[in-house]
Amino acid sequence: MPLARGAGGVVLFTEFLETQAALAQFLRDAGVATFVINGSTPAPERQPITEQFHQQGGALVLTHSGTEGRNLQFCHRLANFDLPWNPMEIEQRIGRLHRLGQQHPVEIYNFVQAGTLQEHLLQILQEKLNLFELVVGETGLVLGERYSGDEFEEEIFRRWRESEGRVAEAIGALGEELAAARDQYGEVKKLDETLFAHDYEST
């Protein structure tokens, strides 16, 4: 895996323990230094594993519960092997690397299977929400109260269930709503910046 052999290695996120185990075995078989943290990893062991990855590079394979408390700004490559349906969770993953002390642009790689719901989801998150261009923390402001918590995932599932095979059309409609929410947030942000700039100049 070329990403794992570059300077700083790669942080690889997956949703499922079985997938994590399979990925770790694949990487080890390929001769890649591989480190694994998930919810069953004892808390005292997590930081030493992170430090080993920092020193040796290779691949750090994480599940959602394994990300808690991890500051990974020494690495600038992130791969989402499984794409969660909640954009807030994706942003949290990015935030583990894209934080104070990061000295490189963070490279993000998303793996999805063509023709699946995940591909449609990635498309609207990338093209309509501009998720991968937002500053960490802005996703929640764009989504607002309507899609807080698990509600976004529930909305995706509902539209998929009711799509009657027209998945692209159903998800596309959600994409237009996200684009409108993003534009509205952009207008509010611009107004705030104008007001704050005026206040700053007045002091």
Biotite code that builds the C-alpha atoms (Angstrom):
import biotite.structure as struc

atoms = struc.array([
    struc.Atom([0.000, 0.000, 0.000], chain_id="A", res_id=1, res_name="MET", atom_name="CA", element="C"),
    struc.Atom([1.879, 3.116, -1.235], chain_id="A", res_id=2, res_name="PRO", atom_name="CA", element="C"),
    struc.Atom([0.094, 5.451, 1.199], chain_id="A", res_id=3, res_name="LEU", atom_name="CA", element="C"),
    struc.Atom([1.437, 3.511, 4.175], chain_id="A", res_id=4, res_name="ALA", atom_name="CA", element="C"),
    struc.Atom([4.997, 3.664, 2.875], chain_id="A", res_id=5, res_name="ARG", atom_name="CA", element="C"),
    struc.Atom([5.152, 7.452, 2.614], chain_id="A", res_id=6, res_name="GLY", atom_name="CA", element="C"),
    struc.Atom([6.660, 9.702, 5.297], chain_id="A", res_id=7, res_name="ALA", atom_name="CA", element="C"),
    struc.Atom([4.368, 9.834, 8.329], chain_id="A", res_id=8, res_name="GLY", atom_name="CA", element="C"),
    struc.Atom([2.379, 6.777, 7.255], chain_id="A", res_id=9, res_name="GLY", atom_name="CA", element="C"),
    struc.Atom([-1.390, 6.712, 6.936], chain_id="A", res_id=10, res_name="VAL", atom_name="CA", element="C"),
    struc.Atom([-4.287, 6.662, 9.381], chain_id="A", res_id=11, res_name="VAL", atom_name="CA", element="C"),
    struc.Atom([-6.913, 4.246, 8.109], chain_id="A", res_id=12, res_name="LEU", atom_name="CA", element="C"),
    struc.Atom([-10.465, 4.393, 9.473], chain_id="A", res_id=13, res_name="PHE", atom_name="CA", element="C"),
    struc.Atom([-13.004, 1.605, 9.320], chain_id="A", res_id=14, res_name="THR", atom_name="CA", element="C"),
    struc.Atom([-16.428, 1.071, 10.889], chain_id="A", res_id=15, res_name="GLU", atom_name="CA", element="C"),
    struc.Atom([-16.269, -2.621, 11.695], chain_id="A", res_id=16, res_name="PHE", atom_name="CA", element="C"),
    struc.Atom([-13.977, -4.796, 13.791], chain_id="A", res_id=17, res_name="LEU", atom_name="CA", element="C"),
    struc.Atom([-13.994, -7.615, 11.237], chain_id="A", res_id=18, res_name="GLU", atom_name="CA", element="C"),
    struc.Atom([-12.934, -5.207, 8.496], chain_id="A", res_id=19, res_name="THR", atom_name="CA", element="C"),
    struc.Atom([-10.268, -3.737, 10.743], chain_id="A", res_id=20, res_name="GLN", atom_name="CA", element="C"),
    struc.Atom([-8.819, -7.183, 11.440], chain_id="A", res_id=21, res_name="ALA", atom_name="CA", element="C"),
    struc.Atom([-8.825, -8.116, 7.747], chain_id="A", res_id=22, res_name="ALA", atom_name="CA", element="C"),
    struc.Atom([-7.145, -4.839, 6.755], chain_id="A", res_id=23, res_name="LEU", atom_name="CA", element="C"),
    struc.Atom([-4.499, -5.203, 9.453], chain_id="A", res_id=24, res_name="ALA", atom_name="CA", element="C"),
    struc.Atom([-3.705, -8.752, 8.325], chain_id="A", res_id=25, res_name="GLN", atom_name="CA", element="C"),
    struc.Atom([-3.521, -7.684, 4.676], chain_id="A", res_id=26, res_name="PHE", atom_name="CA", element="C"),
    struc.Atom([-1.125, -4.853, 5.510], chain_id="A", res_id=27, res_name="LEU", atom_name="CA", element="C"),
    struc.Atom([1.081, -7.031, 7.700], chain_id="A", res_id=28, res_name="ARG", atom_name="CA", element="C"),
    struc.Atom([1.234, -9.687, 4.980], chain_id="A", res_id=29, res_name="ASP", atom_name="CA", element="C"),
    struc.Atom([2.404, -6.926, 2.623], chain_id="A", res_id=30, res_name="ALA", atom_name="CA", element="C"),
    struc.Atom([5.222, -6.046, 5.021], chain_id="A", res_id=31, res_name="GLY", atom_name="CA", element="C"),
    struc.Atom([3.692, -2.795, 6.291], chain_id="A", res_id=32, res_name="VAL", atom_name="CA", element="C"),
    struc.Atom([4.204, -1.828, 9.947], chain_id="A", res_id=33, res_name="ALA", atom_name="CA", element="C"),
    struc.Atom([0.625, -1.954, 11.219], chain_id="A", res_id=34, res_name="THR", atom_name="CA", element="C"),
    struc.Atom([-0.883, -0.688, 14.453], chain_id="A", res_id=35, res_name="PHE", atom_name="CA", element="C"),
    struc.Atom([-4.453, -1.276, 15.611], chain_id="A", res_id=36, res_name="VAL", atom_name="CA", element="C"),
    struc.Atom([-6.646, 0.551, 18.122], chain_id="A", res_id=37, res_name="ILE", atom_name="CA", element="C"),
    struc.Atom([-10.340, -0.118, 18.729], chain_id="A", res_id=38, res_name="ASN", atom_name="CA", element="C"),
    struc.Atom([-12.810, -0.030, 21.590], chain_id="A", res_id=39, res_name="GLY", atom_name="CA", element="C"),
    struc.Atom([-11.362, -3.158, 23.212], chain_id="A", res_id=40, res_name="SER", atom_name="CA", element="C"),
    struc.Atom([-7.819, -1.738, 23.336], chain_id="A", res_id=41, res_name="THR", atom_name="CA", element="C"),
    struc.Atom([-7.057, -0.954, 27.013], chain_id="A", res_id=42, res_name="PRO", atom_name="CA", element="C"),
    struc.Atom([-6.767, 2.787, 27.598], chain_id="A", res_id=43, res_name="ALA", atom_name="CA", element="C"),
    struc.Atom([-3.176, 2.615, 28.970], chain_id="A", res_id=44, res_name="PRO", atom_name="CA", element="C"),
    struc.Atom([-2.040, 0.899, 25.740], chain_id="A", res_id=45, res_name="GLU", atom_name="CA", element="C"),
    struc.Atom([-3.491, 3.397, 23.276], chain_id="A", res_id=46, res_name="ARG", atom_name="CA", element="C"),
    struc.Atom([-0.939, 6.194, 23.592], chain_id="A", res_id=47, res_name="GLN", atom_name="CA", element="C"),
    struc.Atom([2.074, 3.831, 23.402], chain_id="A", res_id=48, res_name="PRO", atom_name="CA", element="C"),
    struc.Atom([0.621, 2.301, 20.218], chain_id="A", res_id=49, res_name="ILE", atom_name="CA", element="C"),
    struc.Atom([0.116, 5.812, 18.796], chain_id="A", res_id=50, res_name="THR", atom_name="CA", element="C"),
    struc.Atom([3.720, 6.693, 19.673], chain_id="A", res_id=51, res_name="GLU", atom_name="CA", element="C"),
    struc.Atom([4.990, 3.546, 17.960], chain_id="A", res_id=52, res_name="GLN", atom_name="CA", element="C"),
    struc.Atom([3.111, 4.529, 14.815], chain_id="A", res_id=53, res_name="PHE", atom_name="CA", element="C"),
    struc.Atom([4.533, 8.055, 15.077], chain_id="A", res_id=54, res_name="HIS", atom_name="CA", element="C"),
    struc.Atom([8.070, 6.697, 15.274], chain_id="A", res_id=55, res_name="GLN", atom_name="CA", element="C"),
    struc.Atom([7.834, 3.875, 12.721], chain_id="A", res_id=56, res_name="GLN", atom_name="CA", element="C"),
    struc.Atom([5.209, 5.062, 10.233], chain_id="A", res_id=57, res_name="GLY", atom_name="CA", element="C"),
    struc.Atom([3.215, 2.472, 8.320], chain_id="A", res_id=58, res_name="GLY", atom_name="CA", element="C"),
    struc.Atom([-0.515, 2.252, 9.016], chain_id="A", res_id=59, res_name="ALA", atom_name="CA", element="C"),
    struc.Atom([-2.611, 3.020, 12.078], chain_id="A", res_id=60, res_name="LEU", atom_name="CA", element="C"),
    struc.Atom([-5.980, 1.285, 11.670], chain_id="A", res_id=61, res_name="VAL", atom_name="CA", element="C"),
    struc.Atom([-8.740, 2.781, 13.814], chain_id="A", res_id=62, res_name="LEU", atom_name="CA", element="C"),
    struc.Atom([-12.430, 2.286, 14.487], chain_id="A", res_id=63, res_name="THR", atom_name="CA", element="C"),
    struc.Atom([-14.660, 5.096, 15.732], chain_id="A", res_id=64, res_name="HIS", atom_name="CA", element="C"),
    struc.Atom([-14.249, 4.147, 19.384], chain_id="A", res_id=65, res_name="SER", atom_name="CA", element="C"),
    struc.Atom([-10.502, 3.888, 18.869], chain_id="A", res_id=66, res_name="GLY", atom_name="CA", element="C"),
    struc.Atom([-10.215, 7.539, 17.848], chain_id="A", res_id=67, res_name="THR", atom_name="CA", element="C"),
    struc.Atom([-11.149, 8.982, 21.234], chain_id="A", res_id=68, res_name="GLU", atom_name="CA", element="C"),
    struc.Atom([-8.371, 11.142, 22.584], chain_id="A", res_id=69, res_name="GLY", atom_name="CA", element="C"),
    struc.Atom([-6.074, 10.533, 19.611], chain_id="A", res_id=70, res_name="ARG", atom_name="CA", element="C"),
    struc.Atom([-4.136, 13.579, 18.402], chain_id="A", res_id=71, res_name="ASN", atom_name="CA", element="C"),
    struc.Atom([-2.567, 12.589, 15.103], chain_id="A", res_id=72, res_name="LEU", atom_name="CA", element="C"),
    struc.Atom([-1.281, 15.844, 13.647], chain_id="A", res_id=73, res_name="GLN", atom_name="CA", element="C"),
    struc.Atom([2.108, 14.216, 12.989], chain_id="A", res_id=74, res_name="PHE", atom_name="CA", element="C"),
    struc.Atom([0.411, 12.290, 10.152], chain_id="A", res_id=75, res_name="CYS", atom_name="CA", element="C"),
    struc.Atom([-1.075, 13.978, 7.086], chain_id="A", res_id=76, res_name="HIS", atom_name="CA", element="C"),
    struc.Atom([-2.686, 11.071, 5.208], chain_id="A", res_id=77, res_name="ARG", atom_name="CA", element="C"),
    struc.Atom([-6.139, 9.807, 6.105], chain_id="A", res_id=78, res_name="LEU", atom_name="CA", element="C"),
    struc.Atom([-7.995, 6.982, 4.358], chain_id="A", res_id=79, res_name="ALA", atom_name="CA", element="C"),
    struc.Atom([-11.689, 6.266, 4.966], chain_id="A", res_id=80, res_name="ASN", atom_name="CA", element="C"),
    struc.Atom([-11.987, 2.595, 4.081], chain_id="A", res_id=81, res_name="PHE", atom_name="CA", element="C"),
    struc.Atom([-15.609, 2.668, 5.252], chain_id="A", res_id=82, res_name="ASP", atom_name="CA", element="C"),
    struc.Atom([-17.464, 5.933, 4.780], chain_id="A", res_id=83, res_name="LEU", atom_name="CA", element="C"),
    struc.Atom([-19.839, 6.624, 7.690], chain_id="A", res_id=84, res_name="PRO", atom_name="CA", element="C"),
    struc.Atom([-23.228, 8.057, 6.810], chain_id="A", res_id=85, res_name="TRP", atom_name="CA", element="C"),
    struc.Atom([-22.865, 10.862, 9.339], chain_id="A", res_id=86, res_name="ASN", atom_name="CA", element="C"),
    struc.Atom([-20.747, 13.756, 7.959], chain_id="A", res_id=87, res_name="PRO", atom_name="CA", element="C"),
    struc.Atom([-20.052, 14.893, 11.519], chain_id="A", res_id=88, res_name="MET", atom_name="CA", element="C"),
    struc.Atom([-18.171, 11.653, 12.128], chain_id="A", res_id=89, res_name="GLU", atom_name="CA", element="C"),
    struc.Atom([-16.148, 12.150, 8.952], chain_id="A", res_id=90, res_name="ILE", atom_name="CA", element="C"),
    struc.Atom([-15.265, 15.649, 10.131], chain_id="A", res_id=91, res_name="GLU", atom_name="CA", element="C"),
    struc.Atom([-14.186, 14.254, 13.505], chain_id="A", res_id=92, res_name="GLN", atom_name="CA", element="C"),
    struc.Atom([-11.850, 11.860, 11.718], chain_id="A", res_id=93, res_name="ARG", atom_name="CA", element="C"),
    struc.Atom([-10.309, 14.717, 9.747], chain_id="A", res_id=94, res_name="ILE", atom_name="CA", element="C"),
    struc.Atom([-9.995, 16.756, 12.930], chain_id="A", res_id=95, res_name="GLY", atom_name="CA", element="C"),
    struc.Atom([-7.698, 14.145, 14.464], chain_id="A", res_id=96, res_name="ARG", atom_name="CA", element="C"),
    struc.Atom([-5.067, 15.061, 11.862], chain_id="A", res_id=97, res_name="LEU", atom_name="CA", element="C"),
    struc.Atom([-6.043, 18.589, 10.860], chain_id="A", res_id=98, res_name="HIS", atom_name="CA", element="C"),
    struc.Atom([-5.247, 20.381, 14.110], chain_id="A", res_id=99, res_name="ARG", atom_name="CA", element="C"),
    struc.Atom([-2.670, 22.670, 15.701], chain_id="A", res_id=100, res_name="LEU", atom_name="CA", element="C"),
    struc.Atom([0.798, 21.375, 14.918], chain_id="A", res_id=101, res_name="GLY", atom_name="CA", element="C"),
    struc.Atom([-0.037, 19.918, 11.512], chain_id="A", res_id=102, res_name="GLN", atom_name="CA", element="C"),
    struc.Atom([2.679, 21.029, 9.100], chain_id="A", res_id=103, res_name="GLN", atom_name="CA", element="C"),
    struc.Atom([1.323, 19.592, 5.840], chain_id="A", res_id=104, res_name="HIS", atom_name="CA", element="C"),
    struc.Atom([-1.916, 19.747, 3.855], chain_id="A", res_id=105, res_name="PRO", atom_name="CA", element="C"),
    struc.Atom([-4.000, 16.779, 5.009], chain_id="A", res_id=106, res_name="VAL", atom_name="CA", element="C"),
    struc.Atom([-4.608, 14.293, 2.199], chain_id="A", res_id=107, res_name="GLU", atom_name="CA", element="C"),
    struc.Atom([-7.955, 12.467, 2.408], chain_id="A", res_id=108, res_name="ILE", atom_name="CA", element="C"),
    struc.Atom([-8.700, 9.266, 0.489], chain_id="A", res_id=109, res_name="TYR", atom_name="CA", element="C"),
    struc.Atom([-12.224, 7.812, 0.424], chain_id="A", res_id=110, res_name="ASN", atom_name="CA", element="C"),
    struc.Atom([-12.838, 4.236, -0.688], chain_id="A", res_id=111, res_name="PHE", atom_name="CA", element="C"),
    struc.Atom([-16.317, 3.469, -2.005], chain_id="A", res_id=112, res_name="VAL", atom_name="CA", element="C"),
    struc.Atom([-17.681, 0.825, -4.343], chain_id="A", res_id=113, res_name="GLN", atom_name="CA", element="C"),
    struc.Atom([-19.028, 2.184, -7.628], chain_id="A", res_id=114, res_name="ALA", atom_name="CA", element="C"),
    struc.Atom([-22.793, 2.080, -8.024], chain_id="A", res_id=115, res_name="GLY", atom_name="CA", element="C"),
    struc.Atom([-23.563, 1.844, -4.309], chain_id="A", res_id=116, res_name="THR", atom_name="CA", element="C"),
    struc.Atom([-25.391, 4.120, -1.909], chain_id="A", res_id=117, res_name="LEU", atom_name="CA", element="C"),
    struc.Atom([-22.011, 5.082, -0.461], chain_id="A", res_id=118, res_name="GLN", atom_name="CA", element="C"),
    struc.Atom([-20.911, 6.422, -3.843], chain_id="A", res_id=119, res_name="GLU", atom_name="CA", element="C"),
    struc.Atom([-24.006, 8.642, -4.054], chain_id="A", res_id=120, res_name="HIS", atom_name="CA", element="C"),
    struc.Atom([-23.460, 9.768, -0.463], chain_id="A", res_id=121, res_name="LEU", atom_name="CA", element="C"),
    struc.Atom([-19.816, 10.653, -1.111], chain_id="A", res_id=122, res_name="LEU", atom_name="CA", element="C"),
    struc.Atom([-20.855, 12.613, -4.181], chain_id="A", res_id=123, res_name="GLN", atom_name="CA", element="C"),
    struc.Atom([-23.292, 14.866, -2.326], chain_id="A", res_id=124, res_name="ILE", atom_name="CA", element="C"),
    struc.Atom([-20.961, 15.308, 0.650], chain_id="A", res_id=125, res_name="LEU", atom_name="CA", element="C"),
    struc.Atom([-18.148, 16.286, -1.682], chain_id="A", res_id=126, res_name="GLN", atom_name="CA", element="C"),
    struc.Atom([-19.977, 18.303, -4.331], chain_id="A", res_id=127, res_name="GLU", atom_name="CA", element="C"),
    struc.Atom([-22.993, 19.741, -2.496], chain_id="A", res_id=128, res_name="LYS", atom_name="CA", element="C"),
    struc.Atom([-21.870, 20.099, 1.110], chain_id="A", res_id=129, res_name="LEU", atom_name="CA", element="C"),
    struc.Atom([-18.197, 20.673, 0.209], chain_id="A", res_id=130, res_name="ASN", atom_name="CA", element="C"),
    struc.Atom([-17.397, 18.651, 3.332], chain_id="A", res_id=131, res_name="LEU", atom_name="CA", element="C"),
    struc.Atom([-13.721, 18.228, 2.543], chain_id="A", res_id=132, res_name="PHE", atom_name="CA", element="C"),
    struc.Atom([-13.226, 21.959, 2.041], chain_id="A", res_id=133, res_name="GLU", atom_name="CA", element="C"),
    struc.Atom([-14.940, 23.127, 5.228], chain_id="A", res_id=134, res_name="LEU", atom_name="CA", element="C"),
    struc.Atom([-12.976, 24.168, 8.288], chain_id="A", res_id=135, res_name="VAL", atom_name="CA", element="C"),
    struc.Atom([-13.234, 21.580, 11.058], chain_id="A", res_id=136, res_name="VAL", atom_name="CA", element="C"),
    struc.Atom([-16.258, 22.569, 13.145], chain_id="A", res_id=137, res_name="GLY", atom_name="CA", element="C"),
    struc.Atom([-18.248, 24.112, 10.296], chain_id="A", res_id=138, res_name="GLU", atom_name="CA", element="C"),
    struc.Atom([-20.103, 20.958, 9.271], chain_id="A", res_id=139, res_name="THR", atom_name="CA", element="C"),
    struc.Atom([-22.402, 21.106, 12.280], chain_id="A", res_id=140, res_name="GLY", atom_name="CA", element="C"),
    struc.Atom([-23.091, 24.783, 11.620], chain_id="A", res_id=141, res_name="LEU", atom_name="CA", element="C"),
    struc.Atom([-24.110, 24.005, 8.037], chain_id="A", res_id=142, res_name="VAL", atom_name="CA", element="C"),
    struc.Atom([-26.286, 21.036, 8.970], chain_id="A", res_id=143, res_name="LEU", atom_name="CA", element="C"),
    struc.Atom([-27.884, 22.908, 11.882], chain_id="A", res_id=144, res_name="GLY", atom_name="CA", element="C"),
    struc.Atom([-30.418, 21.377, 14.234], chain_id="A", res_id=145, res_name="GLU", atom_name="CA", element="C"),
    struc.Atom([-32.245, 19.529, 11.471], chain_id="A", res_id=146, res_name="ARG", atom_name="CA", element="C"),
    struc.Atom([-29.499, 16.956, 10.991], chain_id="A", res_id=147, res_name="TYR", atom_name="CA", element="C"),
    struc.Atom([-27.913, 16.920, 14.416], chain_id="A", res_id=148, res_name="SER", atom_name="CA", element="C"),
    struc.Atom([-26.793, 13.684, 16.065], chain_id="A", res_id=149, res_name="GLY", atom_name="CA", element="C"),
    struc.Atom([-27.892, 10.568, 14.174], chain_id="A", res_id=150, res_name="ASP", atom_name="CA", element="C"),
    struc.Atom([-30.674, 12.323, 12.273], chain_id="A", res_id=151, res_name="GLU", atom_name="CA", element="C"),
    struc.Atom([-28.658, 12.649, 9.078], chain_id="A", res_id=152, res_name="PHE", atom_name="CA", element="C"),
    struc.Atom([-28.047, 8.897, 8.981], chain_id="A", res_id=153, res_name="GLU", atom_name="CA", element="C"),
    struc.Atom([-31.746, 8.273, 9.625], chain_id="A", res_id=154, res_name="GLU", atom_name="CA", element="C"),
    struc.Atom([-32.657, 10.625, 6.780], chain_id="A", res_id=155, res_name="GLU", atom_name="CA", element="C"),
    struc.Atom([-30.308, 8.839, 4.374], chain_id="A", res_id=156, res_name="ILE", atom_name="CA", element="C"),
    struc.Atom([-31.793, 5.477, 5.349], chain_id="A", res_id=157, res_name="PHE", atom_name="CA", element="C"),
    struc.Atom([-35.359, 6.771, 5.008], chain_id="A", res_id=158, res_name="ARG", atom_name="CA", element="C"),
    struc.Atom([-34.755, 8.191, 1.526], chain_id="A", res_id=159, res_name="ARG", atom_name="CA", element="C"),
    struc.Atom([-32.990, 5.027, 0.411], chain_id="A", res_id=160, res_name="TRP", atom_name="CA", element="C"),
    struc.Atom([-35.859, 2.848, 1.715], chain_id="A", res_id=161, res_name="ARG", atom_name="CA", element="C"),
    struc.Atom([-38.497, 4.973, -0.004], chain_id="A", res_id=162, res_name="GLU", atom_name="CA", element="C"),
    struc.Atom([-36.579, 5.503, -3.252], chain_id="A", res_id=163, res_name="SER", atom_name="CA", element="C"),
    struc.Atom([-38.097, 2.447, -5.032], chain_id="A", res_id=164, res_name="GLU", atom_name="CA", element="C"),
    struc.Atom([-34.813, 1.909, -6.826], chain_id="A", res_id=165, res_name="GLY", atom_name="CA", element="C"),
    struc.Atom([-34.284, 5.575, -7.735], chain_id="A", res_id=166, res_name="ARG", atom_name="CA", element="C"),
    struc.Atom([-31.454, 6.018, -5.254], chain_id="A", res_id=167, res_name="VAL", atom_name="CA", element="C"),
    struc.Atom([-29.539, 8.666, -7.224], chain_id="A", res_id=168, res_name="ALA", atom_name="CA", element="C"),
    struc.Atom([-32.682, 10.772, -7.521], chain_id="A", res_id=169, res_name="GLU", atom_name="CA", element="C"),
    struc.Atom([-33.558, 10.476, -3.832], chain_id="A", res_id=170, res_name="ALA", atom_name="CA", element="C"),
    struc.Atom([-30.053, 11.229, -2.625], chain_id="A", res_id=171, res_name="ILE", atom_name="CA", element="C"),
    struc.Atom([-29.704, 13.983, -5.235], chain_id="A", res_id=172, res_name="GLY", atom_name="CA", element="C"),
    struc.Atom([-32.666, 15.813, -3.708], chain_id="A", res_id=173, res_name="ALA", atom_name="CA", element="C"),
    struc.Atom([-30.931, 15.693, -0.334], chain_id="A", res_id=174, res_name="LEU", atom_name="CA", element="C"),
    struc.Atom([-27.810, 17.037, -2.012], chain_id="A", res_id=175, res_name="GLY", atom_name="CA", element="C"),
    struc.Atom([-29.694, 20.102, -3.215], chain_id="A", res_id=176, res_name="GLU", atom_name="CA", element="C"),
    struc.Atom([-30.910, 20.711, 0.339], chain_id="A", res_id=177, res_name="GLU", atom_name="CA", element="C"),
    struc.Atom([-27.332, 20.470, 1.597], chain_id="A", res_id=178, res_name="LEU", atom_name="CA", element="C"),
    struc.Atom([-26.152, 22.893, -1.077], chain_id="A", res_id=179, res_name="ALA", atom_name="CA", element="C"),
    struc.Atom([-28.825, 25.379, -0.026], chain_id="A", res_id=180, res_name="ALA", atom_name="CA", element="C"),
    struc.Atom([-27.851, 24.984, 3.639], chain_id="A", res_id=181, res_name="ALA", atom_name="CA", element="C"),
    struc.Atom([-24.198, 25.497, 2.748], chain_id="A", res_id=182, res_name="ARG", atom_name="CA", element="C"),
    struc.Atom([-25.003, 28.657, 0.788], chain_id="A", res_id=183, res_name="ASP", atom_name="CA", element="C"),
    struc.Atom([-27.118, 29.991, 3.629], chain_id="A", res_id=184, res_name="GLN", atom_name="CA", element="C"),
    struc.Atom([-24.311, 29.344, 6.084], chain_id="A", res_id=185, res_name="TYR", atom_name="CA", element="C"),
    struc.Atom([-21.888, 31.085, 3.729], chain_id="A", res_id=186, res_name="GLY", atom_name="CA", element="C"),
    struc.Atom([-24.078, 34.198, 3.695], chain_id="A", res_id=187, res_name="GLU", atom_name="CA", element="C"),
    struc.Atom([-24.321, 34.242, 7.498], chain_id="A", res_id=188, res_name="VAL", atom_name="CA", element="C"),
    struc.Atom([-20.563, 33.722, 7.817], chain_id="A", res_id=189, res_name="LYS", atom_name="CA", element="C"),
    struc.Atom([-19.865, 36.546, 5.389], chain_id="A", res_id=190, res_name="LYS", atom_name="CA", element="C"),
    struc.Atom([-22.202, 38.859, 7.306], chain_id="A", res_id=191, res_name="LEU", atom_name="CA", element="C"),
    struc.Atom([-20.562, 37.942, 10.608], chain_id="A", res_id=192, res_name="ASP", atom_name="CA", element="C"),
    struc.Atom([-17.112, 38.593, 9.189], chain_id="A", res_id=193, res_name="GLU", atom_name="CA", element="C"),
    struc.Atom([-18.259, 41.996, 7.922], chain_id="A", res_id=194, res_name="THR", atom_name="CA", element="C"),
    struc.Atom([-19.760, 42.936, 11.275], chain_id="A", res_id=195, res_name="LEU", atom_name="CA", element="C"),
    struc.Atom([-16.749, 41.753, 13.250], chain_id="A", res_id=196, res_name="PHE", atom_name="CA", element="C"),
    struc.Atom([-14.394, 43.566, 10.892], chain_id="A", res_id=197, res_name="ALA", atom_name="CA", element="C"),
    struc.Atom([-16.387, 46.780, 11.410], chain_id="A", res_id=198, res_name="HIS", atom_name="CA", element="C"),
    struc.Atom([-16.272, 46.368, 15.201], chain_id="A", res_id=199, res_name="ASP", atom_name="CA", element="C"),
    struc.Atom([-12.555, 45.715, 15.061], chain_id="A", res_id=200, res_name="TYR", atom_name="CA", element="C"),
    struc.Atom([-11.942, 48.853, 13.013], chain_id="A", res_id=201, res_name="GLU", atom_name="CA", element="C"),
    struc.Atom([-14.025, 50.896, 15.469], chain_id="A", res_id=202, res_name="SER", atom_name="CA", element="C"),
    struc.Atom([-11.955, 49.961, 18.528], chain_id="A", res_id=203, res_name="THR", atom_name="CA", element="C"),
])
